[in-house]
Amino acid sequence: DTGVSQDPRHKITKRGQNVTFRCDPISEHNRLYWYRQTLGQGPEFLTYFQNEAQLEKSRLLSDRFSAERPKGSFSTLEIQRTEQGDSAMYLCASSLAAGAGLGRSANFGPGTRLTVT
Amino acid sequence: DAKTTQPPSMDCAEGRAANLPCNHSTISGNEYVYWYRQIHSQGPQYIIHGLKNNETNEMASLIITEDRKSSTLILPHATLRDTAVYYCIVRLGWGGSEKLVFGKGTKLTVNP
C-alpha cells in the first residue's frame, strides 16, 4: 500500500499526558496537512507543510499543539498536556503541488483516534 | 472560500443512481468544486473536482450548472459500499489558502 499511513491508529491517554502522532505521506508528495475531526462533524484544518516549511496554521492549533516535518518527508503532531476536549480523530493528508488547471486533491490517511480520559 | 449547502441525509436504492446536490451560490470564478466522501472510520477520499465543465471519472460524474451556483454529484449505480458521508467543498484551484473547508456533508445510505 503506497497511500498515506498514520501511527498509531488508536491512542488512549490520561488527561495531562503528552501524545505524539506520526504521518507518512505518499513519497513524492511535497504537501502535508493535518486535520482534526470530532464526532458528527467534518474534518477541520489544523496546519499545512510544503516540504519542511510550515506555511499555514489554524487558530485551532493552540500552544499545546506542535507539528513538525523535519526532512520534508514524515510529520509528527504532538499534543502536550492533553485535555478531554482533544479527543478526536486526527487526520493527515498529502498532495502534490499541481500545475495550473489541475486543481488540488488531497490523499487522506486512515487517521489516529485519540481518546483522553 | 465559498460556503456550501448540502442536505444532511439522503437514501438511495442499491443499483440506482444517487444524485447528491450542493449549493454554492457565492462561488467565485476561479474556485473549483471538489467532492470527497468518508466511509465510516476511514479518512476522506477524493472523488472528483471541476471548475465549470461537467466531469466524469471512474467513480462519479459531476454536473455543474451554467451559473456555477450549484452542482450535483452522480453515482450512476450505487452499491452498499457507497454508503458514506459526502462532502462538497469549494476552494481556489491555485493560490490562496491550502485548507479544505469541510461542512457536515450529506450522509448517503444505500439500501439493499
Interface residues (C-beta under 8 A of the other chain):
Chain A: V4 R31 Y33 Y35 G40 Q41 G42 P43 E44 F45 Y48 L55 E56 S58 L91 A93 A98 A100 G101 L102 G103 R104 S105 A106 N107 F108 G109 P110 G111
Chain B: Y32 Y34 Q42 G43 P44 Q45 Y46 H49 L51 V85 Y87 R91 G93 W94 S97 E98 K99 L100 V101 F102 G103 K104 G105
